[in-house]
């Protein structure tokens, strides 16, 4: 009798299955909702949670569709740019002894409105299957 285990006793672990590609219509819909949900979250949470929904959706579906991967990255970059702009506006306002807030806060509000509007425009383009590049967004996620 040998002390070595048999193959039937220690089977090799199964390899994880590759992600199942999405249908084009499903990819378009998910891509659209990445943008729409971010815009809706920006409105409902005053921009504080607007990056959460696109991040979760992008992480869930990015390997299943190039379109979803593209639009997820685009919207994440937009949301992260908006957060950085808000932090920069406050810091610049404090550094200038709150006088700069008269300039930075209106500029930030204008960019926030831009981010909501451009999210709806990008979502519409995603529904058409277009690879829409969002302007004025820092490419944090490449």
Buried (B, 14 or more C-beta within 10 A) or exposed (E): EEEEEEEEEEEEEEEEEEEEEBEEEBBBBBBBBBBBBBBBBBEEEEBEEBBBBBBEBBEEBBBBBEBBBBBBBBBBBBBBBBBEBBEEBBEBBEEEEEEBBEEBBEEBEEBBEBBBEBBBEBBBBBBEEBEBEBEEBEEBEE
